[in-house]
C-alpha cells in the first residue's frame, strides 16, 4: 500500500521526423505508487498464533526499511542523477551538431579534390591556399568533435554510476511496496473487507489522498524535465544555425549558389529548433510559455522566408540574423525558467508530498498494530510483544560502497578541462549567458497549470473527509445507545470498503519506454 516516489514514464506521440522523444527522466526507473489492486476478493482465514507470527515478521521488515528512510534516499539519488543527465543531454545535442559540421568540412575537401575543380584552381593559382584552408577547417571541426565525444563519454560514465546507485534504493523501495501489499492482504484476511476502526478508515482515506497528490506532482516532474530536453536540442540547433548564417558574409554576394546552400543549412537548423519548441509546448499542454512564445517563433519563421527572397542582400541577411539571435536568447531564457519551475516548485512540492505519504503510512501502520494487539489479547489472552531487531548486515551497502568508489575513480579519469568550452558552443554569442535575476524571470505557472485543478481536488478531499467524520460520529452514538460491548465499526453501512476505495484510487499511467534511436533530434 504506499511506497516510494513516482515519476510516470510516458513519451511524445506523433512527433515529426527527427524530433527527439523525451527520454525517461531521472537516474533510475521510477517506482509507481498506488494501492495494490486484487484480481479477486481475499478469503478470510483462521486467526492463529502462526498468522500472528507472520504479521510480526512483516512488521519488523517494514520497520527496518522505513527506519533506513529508503524513500528519501531514492529521491535524493534520483535528483543527483537528473543533474548529471542535464549535462549529458547538452553534450549529446552539441556532439550531434559538431558531427554534422565535421561531415560538411570533409565533403568540402572531397569536392575540392575532384580533378576538374583541382585543375581549375591550379590554373587560377589558388589551389594550395584553398586546399590548406579547407583542410585546416576540417581538422578544427574534427578536433572539436573528438573533444565533445570524450567529454560525453565521461559524463555518461558519471551518469551510469549515479543510475546504478539510485537503482539500489529503487529495489529497496520495491521491496517496501511488496511488504505493504502483503500486510494489506493479511489484514483483509483477518478483519475482512471493512475497517476495524474509525481511525483506520480515516487514515487510509488520508493516505489515498496523499498518494494521489504525490502522483500528480511526480507526473509534472516527469513532463517538465523531459520537455526541457527538447528545449536543449532547440537551443543547440539555433546556435549552430546562427554560426552558419554568419558565414554568409564571407561568401561573395554574386555567388548566389553558394549563399543559397549555406543559408539552407542554417535554415534547416532554425526550422528544427522551432519544431522542438513547439513539441515542448504541445507536450506540456496548459502551460503558457513566457519566452519563445508562439508569436516570437512565428516571427522567426517569417524572417526565414523573407531572407530567402533576398539572399544576395547583406542588409537582409543582417536583419534576419538579429531575429535569429533574439530567438536564441529567448529559448535560453525559457530553459532558465524551466529550471526555476522544476527546482523551486515541483521538486519542493514532490519532497513535501513524499514526506506526507511516509507520515500517513507510518500512522496507519501504528493504528493497525494497535488493532492487532487488541485482536491477540481478545483471542489468545496475552499481549502482542514485538521486539524490533537492530540493523543487520546489508548486501546492498557493500554494493553502494563499491559503486561510489568507482565513481570517484571515474571523476579522476575525466579530462573535464574542455567541458565548459564545449557546452558554451550552444549558448548565445558562444559563451555561458549571464543568468537573469530571479526577480526578472517570469512568474511560475499556477498550481492548476502544473498539477491539474488543485482547488477542485482539495474541495473533494475536504467534503469526503467531512462526510466520513460525520458518519463516524453517528456510528459511535448508535453504538453507545445500543450498549454494544465490542467495537463493530466495520459493520457500518454506507462506508466504503477497502475494495471500493481501491476502485476510486488513481493509478499511474502505464510506463511507455521508446527507443531513443528511433527518435533522433531534428537536423
C-alpha positions in Angstrom: 0.0 0.0 0.0 2.1 3.1 -0.5 5.8 3.2 -1.1 8.3 5.3 -3.0 8.4 8.4 -5.2 6.9 8.0 -8.7 7.6 9.8 -12.0 5.3 8.4 -14.6 7.1 7.3 -17.8 5.4 8.4 -21.0 6.7 9.8 -24.3 5.6 12.1 -27.0 3.3 10.7 -29.7 3.1 11.7 -33.3 6.3 13.6 -33.4 7.6 15.0 -36.7 10.6 13.2 -38.2 13.9 13.7 -36.4 12.4 15.3 -33.3 13.8 13.8 -30.1 11.3 12.0 -27.9 11.7 13.0 -24.2 13.7 10.1 -22.8 12.8 8.6 -19.4 13.8 11.1 -16.7 15.8 10.6 -13.6 18.6 8.4 -12.6 16.5 5.2 -12.4 13.3 3.7 -13.4 10.6 5.1 -11.2 8.5 3.3 -8.6 4.8 3.6 -9.3 2.9 4.4 -6.1 -0.6 3.1 -5.7 -2.8 1.0 -3.5 -2.5 -2.6 -4.8 -5.4 -3.9 -6.7 -6.6 -7.5 -6.3 -7.9 -9.6 -9.2 -10.2 -11.4 -6.8 -11.6 -11.0 -3.3 -9.3 -12.3 -0.5 -10.9 -15.1 1.6 -11.0 -14.9 5.3 -8.6 -17.2 7.2 -8.5 -18.6 10.7 -6.7 -16.3 13.2 -3.9 -18.3 14.7 -0.6 -17.9 16.6 1.2 -18.7 13.3 -0.6 -16.0 11.5 0.3 -13.5 14.3 4.0 -14.5 13.9 3.8 -13.9 10.1 2.4 -10.4 10.9 5.2 -9.8 13.3 7.8 -10.7 10.7 6.2 -8.3 8.2 6.0 -5.6 10.8 9.7 -5.9 11.6 10.7 -5.9 7.9 8.7 -2.8 7.2 10.0 -1.1 10.2 13.6 -1.8 9.2 13.2 -0.3 5.7 11.2 2.7 7.0 13.9 3.3 9.5 16.5 3.4 6.7 14.4 6.1 5.1 14.8 4.4 1.6 12.2 6.7 0.0 14.2 9.9 0.8 17.5 8.3 -0.2 16.0 7.1 -3.5 14.6 10.6 -4.1 17.9 12.4 -3.5 19.9 9.9 -5.6 17.5 10.3 -8.5 17.7 14.1 -8.3 21.5 13.8 -8.3 21.3 11.6 -11.5 18.9 14.1 -13.0 21.5 16.9 -12.6 24.2 14.8 -14.4 21.6 14.0 -17.1 21.3 17.7 -18.0 25.0 17.8 -18.9 24.6 14.5 -20.9 21.6 15.9 -22.8 23.5 19.1 -23.7 26.7 17.2 -24.7 24.6 14.8 -26.9 22.9 17.7 -28.7 26.2 19.5 -29.2 28.1 16.4 -30.3 25.4 15.8 -32.9 25.8 19.2 -34.4 29.6 19.0 -34.3 29.5 15.7 -36.2 27.3 17.3 -38.9 29.8 20.1 -39.1 32.7 17.7 -39.5 30.9 15.8 -42.2 30.3 19.1 -44.1 34.0 20.1 -43.9 35.1 16.6 -45.1 32.7 16.9 -48.1 34.3 20.3 -48.9 37.7 18.7 -49.1 36.4 15.8 -51.2 34.8 18.3 -53.5 37.9 20.5 -53.9 40.0 17.4 -54.7 37.9 16.4 -57.7 40.1 16.5 -60.8 38.1 19.2 -62.6 37.9 21.5 -59.5 41.6 20.9 -58.7 42.6 21.7 -62.3 40.6 24.9 -62.4 42.0 26.2 -59.0 45.6 25.4 -60.1 45.0 27.4 -63.3 43.8 30.3 -61.1 46.8 29.9 -58.8 44.7 29.4 -55.7 44.8 25.6 -55.2 47.4 25.5 -52.4 45.7 28.3 -50.5 42.2 26.8 -50.8 43.3 23.3 -50.0 45.2 24.4 -46.9 42.2 26.4 -45.8 39.7 23.6 -46.3 42.0 21.0 -44.6 42.5 23.2 -41.6 38.8 23.8 -41.2 38.2 20.1 -41.4 40.9 19.3 -38.8 39.5 22.0 -36.5 36.0 20.6 -36.8 37.2 17.0 -36.2 39.1 18.1 -33.1 36.0 19.8 -31.6 34.0 16.7 -32.4 36.6 14.4 -30.7 36.8 16.6 -27.6 33.0 16.7 -27.3 32.8 12.9 -27.8 35.4 12.4 -25.0 33.5 14.8 -22.6 30.2 13.0 -23.5 31.8 9.6 -22.7 33.0 10.9 -19.3 29.6 12.4 -18.4 27.9 9.2 -19.4 30.2 7.3 -17.0 29.2 9.6 -14.2 25.5 9.2 -15.1 25.6 5.4 -15.3 27.2 5.3 -11.8 24.5 7.6 -10.4 21.8 5.5 -12.1 23.1 2.3 -10.6 23.2 3.8 -7.1 19.7 5.1 -7.5 18.6 1.6 -8.7 19.8 0.0 -5.4 17.5 2.3 -3.5 14.7 1.6 -6.0 15.0 -2.1 -5.3 14.6 -1.3 -1.6 11.5 0.8 -2.4 10.1 -2.1 -4.5 10.7 -4.4 -1.5 8.9 -2.0 0.8 6.0 -1.8 -1.6 5.7 -5.6 -1.6 5.7 -5.7 2.2 3.0 -3.1 2.3 0.9 -5.2 -0.1 1.4 -8.4 1.9 0.5 -6.6 5.1 -2.7 -5.2 3.5 -3.7 -8.7 2.2 -3.1 -10.2 5.6 -5.3 -7.6 7.3 -8.1 -8.2 4.8 -7.8 -11.9 5.6 -8.0 -11.2 9.4 -10.6 -8.4 9.6 -12.5 -8.8 6.3 -13.1 -6.1 3.6 -14.4 -3.5 6.0 -12.4 -1.4 8.5 -11.6 -2.4 12.1 -11.7 1.2 13.5 -12.8 4.6 12.5 -9.2 5.8 12.8 -8.0 3.2 10.3 -10.8 4.2 7.9 -9.8 7.9 8.2 -6.1 7.3 8.0 -6.4 5.2 4.9 -8.6 7.8 3.2 -6.0 10.4 4.0 -3.2 8.2 2.7 -5.2 7.7 -0.6 -5.4 11.5 -0.9 -1.7 11.9 -0.2 -0.8 9.2 -2.8 -2.9 10.8 -5.5 -1.3 14.2 -4.9 2.1 12.6 -5.0 1.3 11.0 -8.3 0.2 14.4 -9.7 3.4 16.1 -8.7 5.5 13.2 -10.0 3.8 13.4 -13.3 4.6 17.1 -13.5 8.3 16.4 -12.7 8.5 13.8 -15.5 6.9 16.1 -18.1 8.9 19.2 -17.3 12.3 17.5 -17.1 11.7 15.8 -20.4 10.2 18.9 -22.0 13.5 20.6 -21.0 15.4 18.1 -23.2 13.5 19.3 -26.3 14.5 22.9 -25.4 18.1 21.9 -25.0 18.1 20.5 -28.6 16.4 23.6 -29.9 18.9 25.9 -28.2 21.8 23.9 -29.7 20.2 23.9 -33.2 19.8 27.7 -33.0 23.4 28.2 -32.0 24.9 26.2 -34.9 22.4 27.7 -37.3 23.4 31.2 -36.4 27.1 30.2 -36.7 26.4 29.0 -40.3 24.3 32.1 -41.1 27.2 34.4 -40.1 29.4 32.7 -42.6 27.2 34.1 -45.4 29.0 37.4 -45.1 32.2 35.7 -46.2 30.6 34.5 -49.5 30.5 36.9 -52.4 27.0 38.3 -52.9 27.3 37.4 -56.6 27.9 33.7 -55.7 24.2 33.0 -55.3 24.5 29.3 -55.4 27.0 29.0 -52.5 25.0 31.5 -50.5 21.8 29.6 -51.0 23.4 26.3 -49.9 24.9 27.8 -46.8 21.6 29.6 -45.9 19.7 26.4 -46.5 21.9 24.6 -43.9 21.2 27.3 -41.4 17.5 27.3 -42.2 17.2 23.6 -41.5 18.6 24.1 -38.0 16.2 27.0 -37.4 13.2 25.0 -38.6 14.2 22.0 -36.4 14.6 24.3 -33.4 11.1 25.7 -34.0 9.7 22.2 -34.2 11.3 21.2 -30.9 10.0 24.3 -29.1 6.5 23.6 -30.5 6.7 19.9 -29.5 7.6 21.0 -25.9 4.7 23.5 -25.9 2.2 20.8 -27.0 3.7 18.3 -24.6 3.1 20.5 -21.6 -0.4 21.4 -22.7 -1.9 24.0 -20.4 1.3 25.9 -19.7 1.8 29.2 -21.5 5.5 29.9 -22.2 6.7 33.4 -21.2 9.6 33.2 -23.6 9.9 31.8 -27.1 6.2 32.5 -27.4 4.2 31.3 -30.5 4.3 34.9 -31.8 8.1 35.1 -31.4 8.6 31.7 -33.1 6.3 32.8 -35.9 8.4 35.9 -36.4 11.5 33.8 -36.8 9.7 31.7 -39.5 8.7 34.8 -41.3 12.3 36.1 -41.1 13.5 32.8 -42.7 11.1 33.2 -45.6 11.9 36.9 -46.2 15.7 36.4 -46.1 15.5 33.7 -48.8 13.7 36.1 -51.1 16.7 38.4 -51.0 19.7 36.1 -50.4 22.1 38.5 -52.1 21.5 41.4 -49.8 23.8 41.7 -46.8 21.4 44.1 -45.2 18.6 41.5 -45.5 20.9 38.8 -44.0 21.8 41.0 -41.1 18.2 41.8 -40.3 17.3 38.1 -40.3 20.4 37.4 -38.1 19.1 39.8 -35.5 15.8 37.9 -35.4 17.6 34.5 -35.0 19.9 35.8 -32.2 16.9 37.3 -30.3 15.0 34.0 -30.7 18.1 32.1 -29.4 18.2 34.3 -26.3 14.5 33.7 -25.7 15.0 29.9 -25.8 17.9 30.2 -23.4 15.7 32.2 -21.0 13.0 29.6 -21.4 15.4 26.9 -20.3 16.3 29.0 -17.3 12.6 29.5 -16.5 12.1 25.7 -16.7 14.9 25.2 -14.2 13.2 27.6 -11.9 9.9 25.9 -12.1 11.4 22.4 -11.6 13.8 23.3 -8.8 11.8 25.9 -6.9 8.3 24.4 -7.2 8.0 20.9 -8.5 10.9 19.3 -6.6 9.9 21.1 -3.4 6.3 20.0 -3.7 7.4 16.5 -4.5 9.5 16.4 -1.4 6.6 17.6 0.7 4.3 15.0 -1.0 6.7 12.2 -0.2 7.0 13.3 3.4 3.2 13.4 3.7 2.9 9.9 2.3 5.5 8.5 4.6 3.8 10.1 7.7 0.4 8.7 6.7 1.9 5.2 6.1 3.5 5.2 9.5 0.4 6.4 11.3 -1.8 3.8 9.5 0.7 1.1 10.3 0.8 2.1 14.0 -3.1 2.1 14.1 -3.2 -1.4 12.6 -0.6 -2.6 15.1 -2.9 -1.4 17.9 -5.8 -3.3 16.3 -3.7 -6.4 16.0 -2.7 -6.2 19.7 -6.4 -5.9 20.6 -7.2 -8.9 18.5 -4.4 -11.0 20.0 -5.4 -10.1 23.6 -9.1 -10.9 22.8 -8.4 -14.1 21.0 -5.4 -15.6 23.0 -5.4 -13.7 26.3 -1.9 -12.5 26.1 -0.1 -9.3 24.9 1.4 -9.0 21.5 5.1 -8.1 22.1 7.3 -7.1 19.1 11.0 -6.6 19.7 12.5 -4.8 16.7 15.8 -6.1 15.6 18.9 -3.9 15.2 20.1 -3.3 11.7 21.9 -6.3 10.4 24.3 -6.7 7.5 23.0 -5.5 4.2 24.5 -6.7 0.9 23.4 -3.5 -0.8 25.6 -1.4 1.4 28.7 -3.2 0.1 27.4 -2.7 -3.5 26.9 1.0 -2.8 30.4 1.5 -1.4 31.9 -0.3 -4.4 29.9 1.9 -6.8 30.8 5.1 -5.0 34.5 4.2 -5.1 34.2 3.5 -8.8 32.5 6.9 -9.2 35.4 8.7 -7.6 37.8 6.8 -9.8 35.8 7.9 -12.9 35.9 11.5 -11.9 39.7 11.4 -11.6 40.0 9.9 -15.1 37.8 12.6 -16.7 39.5 15.4 -18.6 36.9 18.0 -17.9 39.0 21.0 -18.8 37.2 21.4 -22.2 33.7 20.8 -20.9 32.8 24.5 -20.4 34.0 25.4 -23.8 32.0 22.6 -25.5 28.8 23.4 -23.5 29.1 27.1 -24.5 29.0 26.3 -28.2 25.2 26.1 -27.8 24.9 29.4 -25.9 24.2 32.9 -27.4 27.4 34.5 -28.6 29.3 31.3 -27.8 29.5 31.9 -24.1 27.6 31.0 -20.9 24.9 33.6 -20.6 24.6 35.7 -17.5 21.6 34.3 -15.7 18.6 36.6 -15.4 18.0 37.6 -11.8 15.2 35.5 -10.3 13.2 38.7 -9.8 13.3 39.4 -13.5 12.3 35.8 -14.6 8.6 35.4 -15.5 6.3 34.1 -12.7 6.0 30.4 -12.3 2.7 28.8 -13.5 -0.2 28.3 -11.2 -0.7 25.0 -9.3 -3.6 24.3 -11.5 -1.4 24.6 -14.7 1.3 22.4 -13.1 -0.7 19.7 -11.4 -4.3 20.0 -12.6 -7.4 21.5 -11.0 -6.0 21.6 -7.5 -8.8 23.6 -5.8 -11.4 21.2 -7.1 -9.5 18.2 -5.8 -8.9 19.8 -2.4 -12.6 20.6 -2.1 -13.4 17.0 -3.0 -11.0 15.7 -0.3 -12.4 18.0 2.4 -16.0 17.0 1.5 -15.1 13.3 1.6 -13.3 13.6 4.9 -16.1 15.7 6.5 -18.6 13.0 5.4 -16.5 10.2 6.9 -16.1 12.1 10.2 -19.8 12.7 10.4 -20.6 9.0 9.8 -18.0 8.0 12.4 -19.7 10.3 15.0 -23.2 9.0 14.2 -21.9 5.4 14.4 -20.3 5.9 17.8 -23.5 7.4 19.1 -25.5 4.4 17.8 -23.1 2.0 19.4 -23.4 3.8 22.8 -27.2 3.7 22.7 -27.2 0.0 21.8 -24.7 -0.6 24.7 -22.6 -2.8 22.4 -19.7 -4.4 24.2 -17.3 -4.6 21.3 -16.2 -2.2 18.6 -18.0 -3.1 15.4 -17.4 -0.2 13.1 -16.5 -2.5 10.2 -20.2 -3.5 10.2 -21.3 0.1 9.4 -23.4 0.6 6.4 -22.7 3.1 3.7 -18.9 3.1 4.4 -16.6 2.4 1.6 -14.8 -0.9 1.9 -11.1 -1.5 1.1 -12.2 -2.9 -2.3 -14.4 0.2 -3.0 -11.7 2.6 -2.0 -9.2 0.9 -4.3 -11.5 1.3 -7.2 -11.6 5.1 -6.5 -7.8 5.5 -6.3 -6.0 7.0 -9.2 -3.4 4.5 -10.6 -0.4 5.8 -12.5 -0.4 5.6 -16.3 1.4 2.5 -17.7 5.0 3.1 -18.5 5.8 3.8 -22.1 9.5 3.5 -23.0 10.5 4.3 -26.5 13.8 3.5 -28.3 15.5 6.9 -28.5 17.4 5.7 -31.5 14.1 5.8 -33.4 13.5 9.5 -32.5 16.7 11.4 -33.2 16.9 15.1 -32.6 15.9 17.3 -35.5 18.5 18.2 -38.1 
